[in-house]
């Protein structure tokens, strides 16, 4: 395991000054070589604070091709990571829902309980599942929240009018209609409905044309719910996964207060541009530090390694409010038919 002193967090991360998130100089912070057994890759971690430490729920892809989730811990969230190979959620491959593995967890803390929304790779495609835990040792599987094809999902940590809100990303089977971020409601975390498109993929030359999906769970701020999402830009050489921002109303998350017109973080380093799936940055978790401004975002790079980038919450809110979509932009509406998106890393 890579050992770095706690002073490493004081070193200014290096990166493109035009990007809002700055890469940690110790990236990648966890690789397949850091696990105690031979695996293909480790990436796309959920993140939370547990018992005073940063806890990541890591997606580990074995050489079989199937994935499961294991716990990684750090006292400072930057270095000295301990990966607990036997602690986590392991796919129940005898079931329909998890037959080909489990992937990409998002963790939402509600009181002393941690709600984990994750993707199951079922025999008929990706679906959204829920589990809960209080100790990250014992996990209570609570069933399917959305049937195939659906993924990139997370819960809000509070209820609105007595209902839970779930952000998720269905994948339509009809080519060319675009793939959008939706919001659905539930009174009991079992039955979901009243669904609507929350953030539609744009079309044409936009960085988030044709296909978008949620990143980490929404973060509550004084200005509303901050959302980080990925957009997939298709090029002749393949897809590029970049990140953008949106802001939702604090009391009514169906109302999009602002959506930035630019991407704020994209693949540029060798570990983001080279791997099992090139040109991908894909966060499933972020943490707001005790200073109330520093955000630590944990992301998978090129579907191969785990990385860390930091940002100022104030700067992100300023950006999303000062770089809005053009007036009259139709980004809240489903995109018109286009050619199907190439690739499906997420």
Backbone torsions as a table, in degrees:
resi	resn	phi	psi	omega
1	UNK	NA	137.0	-179.7
2	UNK	-67.1	131.6	179.9
3	UNK	-111.4	125.7	178.3
4	UNK	-134.6	145.4	-179.3
5	UNK	-74.8	159.0	179.3
6	UNK	-65.3	-18.3	178.2
7	UNK	-67.7	-16.7	-179.6
8	UNK	-59.0	-30.0	-177.9
9	UNK	-68.5	-14.9	-179.7
10	UNK	-87.7	-8.2	178.4
11	UNK	-78.8	125.3	179.8
12	UNK	-59.2	124.4	177.3
13	UNK	-60.5	149.6	179.5
14	UNK	-98.7	148.9	178.1
15	UNK	172.4	-178.6	177.5
16	UNK	-70.0	120.9	-176.8
17	UNK	-63.6	-17.2	178.2
18	UNK	-77.4	-15.3	179.7
19	UNK	-88.9	147.8	-177.3
20	UNK	-79.2	-28.7	179.1
21	UNK	-99.1	136.4	-179.3
22	UNK	-109.7	129.4	-177.3
23	UNK	-70.6	140.2	174.7
24	UNK	-69.6	138.0	-177.1
25	UNK	-66.2	-16.7	179.0
26	UNK	-90.0	7.5	-179.8
27	UNK	-61.6	147.9	-11.2
28	UNK	-71.9	142.2	-174.6
29	UNK	-81.0	-25.2	175.8
30	UNK	-141.1	132.7	178.0
31	UNK	-128.5	172.0	178.1
32	UNK	-59.1	-32.5	-179.4
33	UNK	-67.8	-17.8	180.0
34	UNK	-83.1	-9.2	178.2
35	UNK	-85.0	150.4	-175.3
36	UNK	-74.6	-6.3	175.7
37	UNK	-132.9	165.9	-175.6
38	UNK	-76.7	122.4	177.0
39	UNK	-133.4	168.5	179.5
40	UNK	-81.2	-45.5	-174.1
41	UNK	-161.8	159.7	173.2
42	UNK	-136.9	128.7	-172.3
43	UNK	-166.1	179.2	172.9
44	UNK	47.4	60.7	-176.9
45	UNK	-85.6	142.0	162.5
46	UNK	-76.9	158.1	-174.4
47	UNK	-142.0	144.3	175.5
48	UNK	-160.6	175.6	172.0
49	UNK	-105.9	128.6	-177.8
50	UNK	-141.3	123.6	180.0
51	UNK	51.8	42.3	174.9
52	UNK	79.1	2.0	179.6
53	UNK	-118.7	161.2	169.4
54	UNK	-80.4	126.1	179.4
55	UNK	-116.2	126.6	174.0
56	UNK	-109.1	138.0	171.9
57	UNK	-103.7	101.0	-168.5
58	UNK	-87.2	136.6	169.5
59	UNK	-82.4	118.4	178.8
60	UNK	-112.0	121.0	177.3
61	UNK	-99.9	116.5	178.4
62	UNK	-74.8	172.2	178.3
63	UNK	-75.0	-5.1	170.3
64	UNK	-72.6	-22.0	-173.9
65	UNK	102.0	-15.7	179.8
66	UNK	-86.9	146.8	-178.7
67	UNK	-113.2	154.3	170.1
68	UNK	-144.4	-177.4	-173.1
69	UNK	-120.3	129.8	177.9
70	UNK	-128.3	159.5	-175.8
71	UNK	-89.8	133.8	168.7
72	UNK	-122.4	139.7	-176.4
73	UNK	-130.4	149.5	175.2
74	UNK	-147.1	137.5	179.3
75	UNK	-69.5	-24.4	-178.3
76	UNK	-121.2	-5.4	178.5
77	UNK	81.9	3.0	-178.3
78	UNK	-120.4	-37.1	-172.5
79	UNK	-148.6	-177.6	179.4
80	UNK	54.9	49.8	-179.4
81	UNK	-77.4	136.3	172.5
82	UNK	-113.9	120.2	177.6
83	UNK	-99.6	119.6	-178.2
84	UNK	-95.6	92.7	-171.3
85	UNK	-57.7	-29.8	-176.0
86	UNK	-102.6	9.3	-179.8
87	UNK	-117.1	119.3	-179.5
88	UNK	156.5	-159.5	178.1
89	UNK	-110.7	126.5	-178.9
90	UNK	-112.4	137.2	-173.8
91	UNK	-58.9	134.4	173.8
92	UNK	-90.6	84.3	-171.5
93	UNK	-70.0	-10.4	176.6
94	UNK	-81.1	-7.6	-178.9
95	UNK	-98.3	158.9	175.5
96	UNK	-62.9	-43.1	-171.5
97	UNK	-68.4	-33.9	-172.9
98	UNK	-121.2	25.1	-171.2
99	UNK	-58.0	-35.8	-179.0
100	UNK	-114.3	26.4	173.2
101	UNK	109.2	174.3	178.8
102	UNK	-131.3	150.9	-167.1
103	UNK	-147.5	160.7	159.1
104	UNK	48.6	68.3	-178.9
105	UNK	-79.1	146.5	167.8
106	UNK	-121.5	129.8	-173.2
107	UNK	-108.5	128.4	176.2
108	UNK	-123.0	120.9	179.0
109	UNK	-88.4	129.2	175.3
110	UNK	-128.6	102.4	-173.8
111	UNK	64.5	-127.3	178.6
112	UNK	-93.7	6.0	-177.8
113	UNK	-109.1	144.2	178.8
114	UNK	-114.1	117.3	179.4
115	UNK	-93.9	121.3	-176.3
116	UNK	-111.0	111.9	174.5
117	UNK	-98.8	126.0	-173.8
118	UNK	-142.2	167.4	-178.9
119	UNK	-96.6	129.0	171.2
120	UNK	-100.6	136.9	178.8
121	UNK	-97.1	89.5	-174.3
122	UNK	-85.7	175.4	-179.4
123	UNK	-72.1	-8.9	176.1
124	UNK	-120.7	14.3	175.8
125	UNK	123.7	179.8	-177.1
126	UNK	-72.5	140.5	176.2
127	UNK	-141.3	167.9	-176.0
128	UNK	-101.9	127.3	-178.3
129	UNK	-122.9	158.8	178.3
130	UNK	-126.6	136.8	170.0
131	UNK	-135.4	158.6	176.6
132	UNK	-133.5	155.3	179.3
133	UNK	-154.9	158.1	172.7
134	UNK	-117.6	-11.6	-175.7
135	UNK	-135.5	-2.4	-176.7
136	UNK	58.1	25.9	170.8
137	UNK	-117.3	-47.1	178.6
138	UNK	-107.1	129.0	-176.6
139	UNK	-122.3	129.3	178.7
140	UNK	-100.1	107.8	177.6
141	UNK	-74.9	126.9	-171.9
142	UNK	-115.1	10.6	167.7
143	UNK	102.0	-176.1	-176.4
144	UNK	-83.3	128.6	175.3
145	UNK	-95.1	-35.5	178.7
146	UNK	-142.1	134.5	-178.4
147	UNK	-78.0	172.5	178.5
148	UNK	-63.6	153.5	-13.8
149	UNK	-90.3	124.9	-179.0
150	UNK	-159.8	146.5	-179.9
151	UNK	-168.4	-165.7	178.7
152	UNK	52.5	56.5	-171.8
153	UNK	-119.6	151.1	175.5
154	UNK	-157.8	153.0	177.3
155	UNK	-97.4	150.1	167.3
156	UNK	-75.5	152.0	-177.4
157	UNK	-82.4	3.0	-179.8
158	UNK	-138.4	160.9	177.1
159	UNK	-97.6	152.9	179.9
160	UNK	-118.2	112.3	-177.5
161	UNK	60.0	33.5	178.7
162	UNK	83.0	2.7	-178.2
163	UNK	-115.5	144.9	173.0
164	UNK	-82.5	144.7	178.5
165	UNK	-115.3	132.0	-179.3
166	UNK	-120.6	123.2	169.8
167	UNK	-89.8	135.0	-178.6
168	UNK	-154.9	173.6	-174.8
169	UNK	-135.9	90.0	174.4
170	UNK	-66.2	152.4	175.9
171	UNK	-116.0	108.8	-178.6
172	UNK	-67.4	147.0	179.9
173	UNK	-85.4	-12.5	178.7
174	UNK	-85.6	116.3	-177.0
175	UNK	-61.1	144.3	169.8
176	UNK	89.5	-1.2	-177.1
177	UNK	-93.3	-7.1	-179.4
178	UNK	89.5	158.2	-178.5
179	UNK	-123.9	118.2	-166.1
180	UNK	-121.5	164.1	176.7
181	UNK	-90.9	129.0	-177.7
182	UNK	-114.3	163.3	173.0
183	UNK	-128.3	128.2	178.3
184	UNK	-126.1	160.2	-173.5
185	UNK	-122.5	151.3	179.1
186	UNK	-149.1	140.0	174.5
187	UNK	-84.0	-15.4	-168.8
188	UNK	-142.6	9.7	-177.2
189	UNK	64.1	21.7	175.3
190	UNK	-128.7	-42.9	-175.8
191	UNK	-109.3	117.0	-176.1
192	UNK	-115.3	143.3	177.7
193	UNK	-165.5	-160.7	-179.1
194	UNK	53.8	42.1	-173.5
195	UNK	-80.7	149.5	175.2
196	UNK	-153.4	156.9	174.8
197	UNK	-69.7	128.1	179.0
198	UNK	-96.2	-53.2	177.5
199	UNK	-130.6	114.3	-179.8
200	UNK	-88.0	143.2	171.4
201	UNK	-63.6	138.4	176.2
202	UNK	-80.5	-171.5	-178.0
203	UNK	-140.4	172.0	-179.0
204	UNK	79.9	-133.3	-173.3
205	UNK	-92.0	1.9	-178.5
206	UNK	-58.7	151.2	178.5
207	UNK	-66.6	-23.6	-179.2
208	UNK	-115.5	38.9	179.0
209	UNK	-78.8	142.1	169.3
210	UNK	76.7	-33.3	-175.1
211	UNK	-151.7	124.6	175.1
212	UNK	-134.2	163.6	177.7
213	UNK	-162.7	155.1	-178.4
214	UNK	-67.0	146.2	169.7
215	UNK	-94.2	-116.8	176.7
216	UNK	-71.4	169.8	173.3
217	UNK	-60.5	153.7	178.8
218	UNK	-61.0	143.5	-177.8
219	UNK	-111.3	126.9	179.4
220	UNK	-76.8	129.3	176.9
221	UNK	-130.1	173.9	178.5
222	UNK	-64.5	-21.2	-178.1
223	UNK	-94.6	-8.5	-176.6
224	UNK	133.8	-165.1	-178.6
225	UNK	-88.0	116.7	178.2
226	UNK	-85.1	128.7	-179.4
227	UNK	-118.8	129.8	171.5
228	UNK	-108.1	127.3	-178.2
229	UNK	-134.5	158.0	177.6
230	UNK	-100.8	145.8	172.2
231	UNK	-120.5	145.6	-176.3
232	UNK	-111.6	114.3	179.2
233	UNK	-101.9	120.2	-177.4
234	UNK	-90.7	128.5	179.0
235	UNK	-124.3	169.7	176.2
236	UNK	-60.4	-21.0	179.8
237	UNK	-95.8	-0.8	-179.6
238	UNK	127.4	-172.2	-175.4
239	UNK	-90.9	147.1	174.2
240	UNK	-120.2	125.3	179.1
241	UNK	-98.5	116.7	177.9
242	UNK	-124.8	169.2	-174.9
243	UNK	-116.8	141.9	175.0
244	UNK	-134.4	179.5	-172.7
245	UNK	-127.2	150.8	170.6
246	UNK	-144.7	160.1	179.7
247	UNK	-128.8	127.4	-179.2
248	UNK	-108.0	151.8	178.0
249	UNK	-60.6	138.8	-176.1
250	UNK	-60.8	-39.6	-175.3
251	UNK	-97.9	-20.6	180.0
252	UNK	-134.0	88.5	-174.6
253	UNK	-68.4	-5.9	173.9
254	UNK	-76.4	-13.7	-178.7
255	UNK	-94.7	115.1	178.8
256	UNK	-84.1	111.3	-179.2
257	UNK	-73.2	-42.1	-178.6
258	UNK	-158.0	152.2	174.8
259	UNK	-142.6	125.9	-174.8
260	UNK	-73.0	150.3	-178.4
261	UNK	-89.4	-11.3	-177.8
262	UNK	-115.2	153.0	168.0
263	UNK	-77.8	151.0	-174.6
264	UNK	-114.5	-10.0	179.8
265	UNK	-158.4	131.3	-179.0
266	UNK	-149.2	165.9	-177.1
267	UNK	-67.4	130.7	177.2
268	UNK	-145.1	-25.1	-178.6
269	UNK	-86.3	167.9	-178.3
270	UNK	-63.1	-35.4	-178.1
271	UNK	-77.4	-11.7	174.8
272	UNK	-97.4	-24.1	-175.7
273	UNK	-99.6	-12.1	-179.1
274	UNK	-130.2	127.6	179.7
275	UNK	168.0	-161.3	-179.8
276	UNK	-61.5	-37.4	175.1
277	UNK	-131.3	105.9	-173.0
278	UNK	-68.9	153.5	171.9
279	UNK	62.6	49.7	-179.9
280	UNK	-131.9	127.9	161.6
281	UNK	-119.5	127.1	-168.3
282	UNK	-143.9	94.5	179.0
283	UNK	-87.5	141.1	172.1
284	UNK	-119.0	-3.7	-179.0
285	UNK	-153.9	146.0	171.7
286	UNK	-146.1	156.9	-175.5
287	UNK	-134.9	133.5	173.8
288	UNK	-92.1	122.5	-177.9
289	UNK	-70.5	169.1	-177.4
290	UNK	-64.2	-19.0	178.4
291	UNK	-72.7	-7.2	177.4
292	UNK	77.5	3.6	-177.9
293	UNK	-132.9	-32.7	-176.0
294	UNK	-81.8	121.5	175.5
295	UNK	-103.1	128.8	171.4
296	UNK	-102.8	118.1	-179.8
297	UNK	-107.9	125.6	-180.0
298	UNK	-105.3	127.9	-172.9
299	UNK	-140.7	155.4	171.2
300	UNK	-86.9	139.2	178.5
301	UNK	-115.8	124.5	177.9
302	UNK	53.1	31.4	-179.5
303	UNK	51.8	35.5	-173.1
304	UNK	-137.1	-35.8	-174.2
305	UNK	-139.6	166.9	178.1
306	UNK	-105.1	132.9	-177.5
307	UNK	-131.8	169.4	-177.8
308	UNK	-134.4	137.3	172.3
309	UNK	-138.4	149.7	-178.6
310	UNK	-118.1	156.4	178.9
311	UNK	-152.9	161.1	173.6
312	UNK	-90.2	126.1	177.3
313	UNK	-58.6	-43.6	179.5
314	UNK	-59.3	-42.8	-179.6
315	UNK	-65.2	-38.5	179.1
316	UNK	-65.6	-43.1	178.9
317	UNK	-65.9	-41.1	177.0
318	UNK	-60.0	-41.2	-177.5
319	UNK	-65.6	-47.4	-175.9
320	UNK	-67.1	-28.0	179.7
321	UNK	-84.6	-23.0	-177.5
322	UNK	-104.7	-4.2	175.7
323	UNK	-125.3	57.0	-175.7
324	UNK	-76.5	164.4	172.3
325	UNK	-61.8	150.2	-179.2
326	UNK	-60.2	144.6	178.0
327	UNK	-58.9	132.5	-178.3
328	UNK	88.8	-1.7	178.5
329	UNK	-63.7	143.1	-175.4
330	UNK	-98.9	29.9	-176.1
331	UNK	-68.7	-14.9	177.2
332	UNK	-82.8	-4.8	-178.1
333	UNK	-108.9	150.8	175.5
334	UNK	-56.2	142.5	-179.6
335	UNK	-69.8	149.9	174.9
336	UNK	-70.4	164.0	-178.3
337	UNK	-56.4	134.2	176.4
338	UNK	-138.2	178.4	175.6
339	UNK	-65.8	143.8	179.4
340	UNK	-57.0	145.2	177.9
341	UNK	-69.1	138.0	178.4
342	UNK	-82.3	135.1	173.4
343	UNK	81.6	162.8	179.6
344	UNK	-156.0	63.9	178.3
345	UNK	-63.5	-29.3	-178.4
346	UNK	-130.7	NA	NA
